[in-house]
Amino acid sequence: MDAFFAAVEQRDHPAYKGKPVVVGADPKGGKGRGVVAACSYEARKFGIHSAMPISLAYRKCPGAVYLPVDHKKYECISDEIFQILQRFSPDLEPISIDEAFLDITGSYHLFGSPEDTCREIKEAIKKETGLTASIGLAPNKMTAKIASNIGKPDGFVIVSKNELLNFLHPLPVETLWGVGEKTREEFKKIGINTIGDLARQDRLGFLRDFGKAGEHAWQLANGRDPREVEMTTEAKSISHEYTFEEDVADKEEILDVLMELSEKVSRRLRKEGLKGKTITLKIRFPGFETFTRATTLEAPTNFIEDIYQCCAIKMESFGLHKKRVRLIGVHVSNLVGSSSQPSLFESELPDPDKREKLHEALDKIKDKFGEKAIKHRDF
C-alpha cells in the first residue's frame, strides 16, 4: 500500500488531500517525543520519513497535518485489503499491516495473464477501499518487493525472468533485502556500490569474508531467491513500547512502566491463545541509541511475572543509575499455541494450572472493570 496510514487519513478527510500529512506521536510544537509512524508523499518532499523523531519532522515541516495513530481503523482497512487479495490466490504471505506476497502461479489463468491479474488486484483495491497499491511482478520474492517499491506510488513494475539481472544490477546495493547501513558501509570499503558489483564478487571469497549472510546477499545479487510464499495468518510476535515524555533516570519509574508493558503483552498473548519462548527488552537512550536484549526460555509462557522478570534482569546490565532512558519496550516472539506447560520461574511460584486460573480470573476482572482495576507490583 502507498503511504498507508497517511493515505487512509487523506481519504477520510478530503481537506488533507494534497497536503503533507504525518501520522505518529504528538509533535508538541517541536518538543514532542516519539517518532513518525507514516507520512504522505507530500510530507516526504520535506525529507520526512517513517521512524524519524517527531520533533525533527516538525522542524522540517511545521505546517504539516500531524495526526495520532489509529490502529483499529488501519487494521480494519487492512483486513478488507487482505480479503481482496485472497480472491486472487490462496497463496498469501502477510509481511505487515500494509504489505504481502502473493503467489499467483496457480491462479492467474482465472483472470487472464499474470499482468491482467495484477491490474485487476490494483483496480479492486482502488474501487473497494479508495486507496492505491503498488505491485511488483517478478520471478521471485525479493525482486517483486524491490519492483513494488520502485514503482511507488500507484505503480506496477514487471520484471521478466530474462530481464532479471538487467533490472537488479544497476540498483544501489542497499536495495537488497537485509543490506542495512552498516553492511552498505562495509561493502563500500571494498568497492561494492551496486547490486551488480556484489554479483561479480568471487563467491567463495565473499563467503569467507562475510559468512552466511554474505553468501545469502551474493545469491540475491545474482537473482537467486528460492524462498516460497509462506501462507500464515498467525502473529509472529507481540510487543508494546513506551516513549517517556522526558528522558528518565528514576529506576523505579522505569520499572513501573516495564511492569505495565509486560502486563499488556501478557494480556494480548492470552487473548490470542498464545505463549512465547523468547522475551526481548528494547531500550533507547537520548541520542536514539537503541539496544535489545533477549532471553529464550526452555518452555513458553504468557505470564506477566515471567515476562517482567526476564526484562528486569536484562535491564540491570545497562547500569540505569548512570543513564537516562528515552524509550523501553517488551517483545515476545517464538510463539506457540497456549498450553499449561511449566515456565521459567515455576519453582518459585504456584503450579502452572493454578497460575493459569489466577491469570484468567484477573483478565475477567480487567475486562469488566477496566485496566486500572488491578495493578501488579514488583515480583
C-alpha positions in Angstrom: 0.0 0.0 0.0 1.1 3.6 -0.7 1.8 5.6 2.5 -0.9 3.5 4.0 -1.7 5.3 7.3 -1.4 8.8 5.8 -3.4 7.7 2.7 -6.3 6.4 4.9 -6.4 9.8 6.7 -6.4 11.7 3.4 -9.2 9.5 2.1 -11.3 10.0 5.2 -10.5 13.8 5.4 -10.7 15.3 1.9 -9.3 18.6 3.2 -5.9 16.8 3.8 -5.5 15.7 0.2 -2.5 17.3 -1.4 -1.1 18.4 2.0 1.8 16.9 3.9 0.3 14.5 6.5 2.3 13.0 9.3 0.9 10.1 11.4 2.7 9.4 14.7 3.4 11.0 18.0 2.2 14.4 19.1 5.0 16.9 17.9 4.1 19.4 20.7 5.5 22.3 18.7 8.8 20.6 18.1 9.3 19.3 21.6 7.3 16.1 21.3 8.7 12.6 22.0 8.3 9.5 19.8 8.6 9.0 16.1 6.8 9.2 12.7 4.8 6.1 12.0 3.9 7.1 8.4 3.8 10.2 6.2 2.2 11.2 2.9 4.2 11.7 -0.3 3.7 15.4 0.1 5.5 15.2 3.5 8.3 13.2 2.1 9.3 16.1 -0.2 10.4 17.9 3.0 12.7 15.0 4.0 10.3 13.4 6.4 10.2 9.6 6.7 8.9 6.8 9.0 10.8 6.2 12.2 12.2 9.8 12.2 11.9 11.6 15.5 8.7 13.6 15.5 10.5 16.7 16.7 12.8 16.6 13.7 9.8 16.1 11.4 8.1 19.2 12.9 11.3 21.3 12.3 11.3 20.1 8.7 7.7 20.9 8.1 5.8 22.7 10.9 2.9 23.3 8.6 2.1 19.6 8.1 -1.0 18.0 9.4 0.0 15.9 12.4 -2.3 13.1 13.4 -2.2 10.3 16.0 -2.0 6.6 15.0 -5.5 5.0 14.8 -4.5 1.3 14.9 -8.1 0.0 15.0 -9.1 1.8 11.8 -6.0 0.8 9.9 -6.4 -2.8 11.0 -10.0 -2.9 9.7 -9.0 -1.5 6.3 -6.0 -3.9 6.2 -8.4 -6.8 6.7 -10.5 -5.6 3.8 -7.4 -5.5 1.5 -6.3 -9.0 2.5 -9.7 -10.3 1.8 -9.4 -8.8 -1.7 -6.0 -10.4 -2.2 -7.4 -13.8 -1.1 -9.9 -13.7 -4.0 -6.9 -13.8 -6.4 -4.9 -16.5 -4.8 -4.9 -18.6 -1.6 -1.1 -18.4 -1.5 -0.8 -15.3 0.5 2.0 -14.3 2.9 1.4 -11.2 5.1 4.5 -9.2 5.7 3.0 -6.3 7.7 -0.3 -4.5 8.0 0.0 -3.0 4.5 2.2 -5.4 2.6 2.1 -9.0 1.4 3.5 -11.5 -1.0 1.0 -13.3 -3.3 1.9 -16.3 -5.4 -0.3 -16.3 -8.5 1.4 -19.2 -10.3 -1.6 -21.5 -9.9 -4.4 -18.9 -10.2 -3.5 -16.2 -12.8 -5.1 -18.2 -15.6 -8.5 -17.5 -14.0 -8.0 -13.8 -14.7 -6.1 -13.9 -18.0 -2.3 -13.3 -17.8 -0.2 -12.6 -14.7 -0.2 -8.9 -15.8 -4.0 -8.9 -16.1 -4.2 -10.4 -12.6 -2.1 -7.7 -11.1 -4.1 -4.9 -12.8 -7.3 -6.4 -11.5 -5.9 -6.5 -8.0 -5.0 -2.8 -8.2 -8.4 -1.9 -9.6 -10.3 -3.9 -6.9 -8.3 -2.3 -4.1 -8.9 1.2 -5.5 -12.6 0.6 -6.2 -13.4 -1.1 -2.8 -11.2 1.0 -0.5 -10.4 4.2 -2.3 -6.7 3.6 -1.8 -3.8 2.9 -4.2 -1.4 0.0 -4.1 1.9 -0.6 -5.9 2.7 -4.0 -7.2 5.9 -5.7 -8.3 5.5 -8.8 -10.6 8.7 -10.9 -10.8 10.1 -14.4 -10.7 11.0 -14.3 -7.0 10.0 -12.7 -3.8 13.0 -10.3 -3.4 12.7 -8.9 -6.9 8.9 -8.5 -6.6 9.4 -6.5 -3.4 12.1 -4.2 -4.9 9.9 -3.7 -8.0 6.9 -2.7 -5.9 9.0 -0.1 -4.1 10.5 1.4 -7.3 7.0 1.8 -8.8 5.5 3.8 -5.9 3.1 5.5 -5.7 0.3 3.7 -7.6 2.9 1.7 -9.6 3.1 -1.6 -11.4 6.6 -2.8 -12.4 7.1 -6.0 -14.2 10.4 -7.8 -14.2 10.6 -10.8 -16.5 13.0 -13.8 -16.0 15.0 -12.7 -19.0 15.4 -9.1 -17.7 16.0 -10.1 -14.0 19.7 -9.3 -13.8 19.5 -6.3 -16.1 16.9 -4.9 -13.6 18.8 -5.7 -10.4 22.4 -5.0 -11.2 22.3 -1.1 -11.7 20.5 -0.7 -8.4 22.3 0.5 -5.2 23.4 -2.5 -3.1 21.3 -1.4 -0.1 18.2 -2.1 -2.2 18.8 -5.7 -1.4 16.7 -7.0 1.4 18.8 -7.2 4.6 21.6 -4.9 3.5 21.4 -2.1 6.0 23.6 1.0 6.6 26.4 -0.8 8.4 26.6 -3.5 5.7 26.5 -0.9 3.0 29.5 0.9 4.5 31.4 -2.4 4.7 30.6 -3.2 1.1 31.6 0.4 0.0 35.1 -0.1 1.5 35.8 -2.8 -0.9 34.2 -1.1 -3.9 30.8 -2.6 -3.8 28.2 0.1 -4.6 25.7 -1.6 -6.8 24.0 -5.0 -6.8 26.0 -5.8 -9.9 29.2 -5.0 -8.1 28.2 -7.6 -5.4 27.2 -10.2 -8.0 30.6 -10.0 -9.7 32.5 -10.9 -6.4 34.1 -14.3 -6.1 31.5 -16.4 -4.2 33.9 -18.4 -2.0 36.0 -15.4 -1.1 32.9 -13.5 -0.2 31.6 -16.4 1.9 35.0 -16.4 3.7 34.9 -12.7 4.4 31.2 -12.2 5.2 30.0 -15.6 6.3 26.5 -17.0 5.7 25.0 -13.5 5.5 27.4 -12.6 2.7 26.6 -15.8 0.9 22.9 -15.0 1.1 23.5 -11.5 -0.2 25.6 -12.8 -3.1 22.9 -15.2 -4.1 20.3 -12.5 -4.1 22.5 -10.2 -6.1 22.6 -12.9 -8.8 18.8 -13.2 -8.9 18.6 -16.4 -6.8 15.9 -16.3 -4.2 14.3 -19.8 -3.7 12.1 -18.7 -0.8 8.5 -19.7 -1.2 5.4 -17.7 -0.3 4.6 -18.9 3.2 0.9 -18.9 4.0 0.3 -17.8 7.6 -2.1 -15.5 9.4 -0.7 -16.2 12.8 1.1 -13.5 14.8 4.9 -13.9 14.8 5.4 -11.7 17.8 3.6 -9.4 20.3 5.1 -6.3 21.7 4.4 -2.9 23.4 6.7 0.0 23.9 6.5 3.4 25.6 8.3 6.7 25.0 8.8 8.9 28.1 7.7 12.5 27.9 11.1 13.4 29.2 14.3 11.3 29.5 14.0 9.4 32.8 16.7 8.4 35.2 14.4 7.2 38.0 14.8 3.4 38.1 11.5 2.9 40.0 9.6 4.9 37.4 11.3 2.9 34.6 10.4 -0.4 36.2 6.8 0.7 36.8 6.4 1.3 33.1 8.2 -2.0 32.3 5.6 -3.7 34.5 2.7 -2.0 32.6 4.2 -3.1 29.3 4.7 -6.6 30.5 1.1 -6.8 31.6 -0.2 -5.5 28.2 1.9 -8.1 26.3 0.8 -10.8 28.7 -2.9 -10.0 28.3 -2.6 -9.9 24.5 -0.9 -13.3 24.4 -3.7 -14.8 26.5 -6.4 -13.2 24.4 -4.9 -14.7 21.3 -4.3 -18.1 22.9 -0.5 -17.8 22.6 2.6 -18.3 24.6 6.2 -17.2 23.7 9.6 -18.6 24.4 11.7 -15.6 23.5 11.4 -12.4 25.6 13.2 -9.3 24.4 13.8 -6.0 26.2 14.1 -2.9 24.0 15.7 0.2 25.5 16.5 3.6 23.9 18.7 6.3 25.4 18.9 10.0 24.5 20.5 10.4 21.1 18.4 7.4 19.8 21.0 4.7 20.8 18.8 1.6 20.8 19.6 -1.8 22.2 17.8 -5.1 22.5 18.5 -8.0 24.9 16.7 -11.3 24.5 16.1 -14.3 26.8 14.9 -17.7 25.3 13.1 -19.9 27.9 13.0 -23.6 28.0 9.2 -23.5 28.0 6.8 -20.9 26.5 4.9 -18.5 28.8 2.3 -15.8 28.8 2.6 -15.0 32.5 3.3 -11.3 33.4 5.7 -12.3 36.1 7.9 -14.3 33.7 7.9 -11.6 31.1 8.7 -8.8 33.6 11.4 -10.7 35.5 13.2 -11.6 32.2 13.2 -7.9 31.1 14.1 -6.6 34.5 17.1 -8.9 34.7 18.3 -7.7 31.3 17.7 -4.1 32.2 20.2 -4.4 35.1 23.0 -4.9 32.6 22.7 -1.3 31.4 23.5 0.3 34.8 20.5 2.6 34.9 21.7 4.6 37.8 24.2 6.2 35.4 21.9 6.7 32.4 18.7 8.3 31.4 16.1 6.4 29.3 14.0 7.6 26.4 12.0 4.5 25.5 11.5 1.0 26.7 9.7 -1.9 25.0 8.7 -5.5 25.7 8.7 -8.0 22.8 7.6 -11.7 23.0 8.3 -14.0 20.0 8.9 -17.6 19.1 5.1 -18.1 19.7 3.2 -21.3 20.1 -0.4 -22.2 21.0 -1.3 -21.8 24.6 -0.9 -24.8 26.9 -0.2 -25.5 30.6 3.5 -26.1 30.3 5.8 -25.1 33.2 7.6 -21.7 32.8 10.9 -20.3 33.8 10.1 -19.5 37.4 7.8 -22.4 38.3 9.9 -23.5 41.3 9.3 -20.2 43.0 5.7 -19.6 42.1 2.4 -21.6 42.3 2.0 -24.6 40.0 1.1 -23.8 36.3 -2.5 -24.9 36.4 -3.2 -22.6 39.4 -1.4 -19.7 37.8 -3.4 -20.2 34.6 -6.6 -19.9 36.5 -5.4 -16.9 38.5 -4.4 -15.0 35.4 -7.7 -15.9 33.7 -9.6 -14.5 36.8 -7.5 -11.3 36.7 -8.2 -10.9 33.0 -12.0 -11.2 33.6 -11.9 -8.5 36.3 -10.0 -6.2 34.0 -12.4 -6.9 31.1 -15.3 -5.9 33.3 -13.9 -3.0 35.3 -11.0 -1.7 33.2 -7.2 -2.0 33.0 -6.7 0.0 36.2 -8.9 -2.3 38.3 -5.9 -4.3 39.5 -2.2 -3.3 39.5 0.7 -5.6 39.7 3.6 -4.9 42.0 7.2 -6.0 41.6 7.7 -9.7 42.0 
